[in-house]
Amino acid sequence: MRIAIRHGVFGLALAAAMVPLAAMGAGQFKDLLNKVKQSTHGSTSSQLGSNLPSSDIAAGLKEALAKGTTNAINSLGRDGGFWNNSKVRIPLPGKLEQAGKLARQLGQGARVDAFELSMNRAAEKAVPQVAEIFGDAIRKMTLSDARGILAGGDHAATDFFRRVAGDALTARIHPIVARATDSVGVTQKYKSFTSGSAGGELGGLLGSLGGGKSSRNGNALDLDDYVTKKTLDGLFTTIGEQEQSIRHNPGARTTDLLKKVFGG
């Protein structure tokens, strides 16, 4: 197959060489080069695992998913897992970000940081308790799913998780987050941040944005819903990075089975 790919690329390159460069615009030449790259990439992806039985592919993907989710949970489910990771760090919810900027200008940056940190701490506490749901999703993978995932894009397995386990993860994480937000004082930090003591200007802005209370007191903003969503987003982002690494980085394929399935 690699010989065939090389011949295909060589043929396109030869065809390009036969076209007088003087008659070919820069845009046309760039388009031709792009077609060469796309042809090479497409051929490689379509043949990945083509000579392997579906059972081997499924086993390899399940191992990759188990490895990716374990690494993601270990990475995020600890102090600083969210807070120290700019890719998944949970920011102020919605329009409160604007209020946070104003609060910092009014010398209330410590309150903003305390509120933001408390949400990230809640997410870090919730993450370690979802491994079982990911395990259930992996066990549900069919042979057809496996071949589709292997031939899919860099995040095909992660997308499979979202589709198969997304609702179950939300249902599982939400009450955990609710307990975690209480234990780390998210609501208290939120009330402190939105209190009028930060200044009349901030109080007026929060009033116009609908801030000042959590949903448990009747406001539309539900901190537990927000932290739950961001926790899942962070998990899927990190699992996606793990999957992409296994697909493209030979060093990430730490077992013979992963090398067999993802080694082309």
C-alpha positions in Angstrom: 0.0 0.0 0.0 2.8 2.4 0.8 4.3 1.7 -2.7 0.9 2.5 -4.2 0.7 5.7 -2.3 4.1 6.7 -3.4 3.3 6.0 -7.0 0.1 8.0 -6.7 2.0 11.0 -5.3 4.7 10.6 -7.9 2.2 10.5 -10.7 0.6 13.7 -9.5 4.0 15.4 -9.1 4.9 14.3 -12.6 1.7 15.7 -14.0 2.4 18.9 -12.2 5.9 19.0 -13.7 4.5 18.6 -17.2 2.4 21.7 -16.9 4.4 24.8 -17.9 4.9 26.7 -14.7 4.7 30.0 -16.6 1.1 29.1 -17.5 0.1 28.0 -14.0 -0.9 30.6 -11.5 0.3 30.5 -7.9 -3.3 29.6 -6.8 -3.5 26.7 -9.2 -0.1 25.3 -8.2 -1.1 25.6 -4.5 -4.4 23.7 -5.2 -2.5 20.9 -6.9 -0.1 20.5 -4.0 -3.1 20.4 -1.7 -4.6 17.6 -3.8 -1.4 15.6 -3.5 -1.5 15.9 0.3 -5.2 15.0 0.5 -4.7 12.0 -1.8 -1.8 10.7 0.4 -3.7 11.3 3.7 -6.9 9.8 2.4 -5.2 6.6 1.2 -3.4 6.1 4.5 -6.6 6.6 6.6 -8.8 4.4 4.5 -6.3 1.5 4.8 -5.7 1.7 8.6 -6.5 -1.6 10.1 -7.9 -3.0 6.8 -6.0 -6.2 7.1 -6.9 -6.8 10.7 -10.0 -8.8 11.9 -12.7 -6.7 13.5 -12.1 -8.4 16.9 -8.5 -7.1 17.0 -9.6 -3.6 16.0 -12.3 -3.5 18.7 -9.9 -4.8 21.3 -7.3 -2.2 20.3 -9.8 0.6 20.3 -11.2 -0.4 23.7 -7.6 -0.5 25.1 -7.0 3.0 23.6 -10.2 4.3 25.1 -9.4 2.8 28.5 -5.9 4.3 28.4 -7.2 7.7 27.2 -9.9 8.0 29.8 -7.7 6.8 32.6 -5.1 9.4 31.8 -7.7 12.1 31.5 -9.3 11.2 34.8 -5.9 11.1 36.5 -4.9 14.4 35.0 -8.1 16.3 35.8 -9.3 14.6 39.0 -6.7 16.2 41.3 -5.9 19.6 42.8 -5.0 21.9 39.9 -6.3 19.5 37.3 -8.7 22.1 35.9 -7.4 25.2 37.5 -3.8 24.8 36.2 -4.8 23.7 32.7 -5.7 26.7 30.5 -7.4 24.4 27.9 -10.1 23.2 30.4 -10.0 25.8 33.2 -13.6 26.8 34.0 -14.1 30.6 33.6 -16.8 32.8 35.1 -20.2 31.8 33.7 -21.6 33.8 30.8 -22.1 37.5 31.2 -20.5 37.4 34.7 -17.2 37.5 33.0 -17.9 41.2 32.2 -18.7 41.7 35.8 -15.5 40.0 36.8 -13.4 42.4 34.8 -15.1 45.3 36.4 -14.7 43.8 39.9 -10.9 43.5 39.3 -10.9 47.2 38.3 -12.6 48.0 41.6 -10.0 46.1 43.5 -12.1 43.0 44.1 -9.9 40.6 42.1 -9.5 38.2 45.1 -13.2 37.6 45.2 -13.3 36.9 41.5 -10.4 34.4 41.9 -12.0 32.7 44.9 -15.3 32.2 43.0 -13.6 30.9 39.9 -11.2 28.6 41.8 -14.2 27.1 43.8 -15.9 26.0 40.5 -12.7 24.4 39.3 -12.2 22.6 42.6 -15.7 21.2 42.3 -15.0 19.8 38.9 -11.7 18.3 40.1 -13.6 16.5 42.9 -16.3 15.2 40.5 -14.1 13.7 37.8 -12.7 10.7 39.5 -16.2 9.3 40.1 -17.1 8.8 36.4 -14.7 6.0 35.4 -17.4 3.3 35.7 -19.6 5.1 33.1 -16.8 5.3 30.6 -16.2 1.6 31.2 -19.8 0.9 30.4 -19.6 2.9 27.2 -16.5 1.0 26.1 -18.2 -2.4 26.7 -21.1 -1.2 24.5 -18.8 -0.7 21.5 -19.8 -3.0 18.6 -17.5 -4.4 15.9 -19.2 -2.0 13.5 -18.6 0.9 15.8 -14.9 -0.1 16.1 -14.3 0.0 12.3 -16.1 3.3 12.0 -14.1 4.8 14.8 -10.7 3.6 13.5 -11.4 5.0 10.0 -12.8 8.2 11.5 -11.1 11.5 12.3 -8.7 12.2 15.2 -11.6 12.5 17.7 -13.9 9.8 16.4 -13.6 7.7 19.6 -14.2 10.8 21.7 -17.3 11.6 19.7 -18.5 8.0 20.3 -18.2 8.7 24.0 -20.2 11.8 23.7 -23.0 10.0 21.8 -23.1 6.9 23.8 -22.3 8.1 27.3 -23.1 11.8 27.3 -26.5 11.7 29.0 -25.4 9.1 31.5 -22.3 11.2 32.4 -24.4 14.3 32.9 -26.9 12.4 35.1 -24.0 11.0 37.1 -21.9 14.1 37.4 -24.6 16.6 38.2 -25.3 15.4 41.8 -21.6 14.9 42.4 -21.0 18.4 41.3 -23.8 19.7 43.5 -22.2 18.1 46.5 -18.8 19.3 45.5 -20.0 22.9 45.0 -21.3 22.8 48.5 -18.2 21.3 50.0 -15.9 23.8 48.4 -18.2 26.8 49.0 -19.0 27.7 45.4 -22.4 29.3 46.3 -20.8 31.2 49.1 -18.0 32.5 46.9 -20.6 33.4 44.3 -22.6 35.4 46.8 -19.5 37.1 48.0 -18.5 38.0 44.4 -22.0 39.3 43.5 -22.5 41.2 46.8 -23.0 45.0 46.7 -19.9 45.5 48.8 -17.8 45.4 45.6 -19.2 48.8 44.8 -22.4 50.3 43.5 -21.2 50.2 39.9 -20.6 46.4 40.1 -23.9 45.9 41.9 -25.7 47.8 39.1 -24.0 45.8 36.4 -24.8 42.5 38.1 -28.4 43.5 38.4 -28.6 44.3 34.7 -27.0 40.9 33.9 -29.3 38.9 36.2 -26.6 38.1 38.7 -26.7 38.0 42.5 -28.2 34.7 43.3 -27.8 31.0 42.4 -30.6 29.0 40.8 -31.4 27.4 44.1 -32.7 30.8 45.1 -34.8 31.2 42.0 -32.4 32.8 39.5 -31.9 31.6 35.9 -28.2 30.9 36.5 -27.7 27.4 37.7 -24.1 27.0 39.0 -24.4 23.2 39.2 -25.6 22.9 35.6 -22.8 25.2 34.5 -20.0 23.4 36.4 -21.4 20.0 35.2 -21.3 21.1 31.5 -17.8 22.5 31.9 -16.6 19.4 33.7 -17.7 17.2 30.8 -16.3 19.6 28.2 -12.9 19.4 30.0 -13.1 15.6 30.1 -13.9 15.2 26.5 -11.2 17.8 25.5 -8.6 15.8 27.4 -9.7 12.4 26.1 -9.7 13.9 22.6 -6.0 14.9 23.1 -5.2 11.4 24.3 -6.9 9.8 21.3 -5.1 12.1 18.9 -1.8 11.3 20.5 -2.3 7.6 20.1 -3.3 8.0 16.5 -0.3 10.1 15.5 2.4 9.5 18.1 4.1 6.1 18.0 5.5 6.7 21.5 1.9 6.9 22.9 1.2 3.3 21.7 2.5 1.6 24.8 1.3 -2.0 24.2 1.7 -4.4 21.3 -2.1 -4.3 20.6 -2.1 -0.5 20.2 1.0 -0.7 17.9 -0.8 -3.4 15.9 -4.0 -1.5 15.4 -2.7 2.1 15.1 0.7 1.4 13.5 -0.8 1.4 10.0 
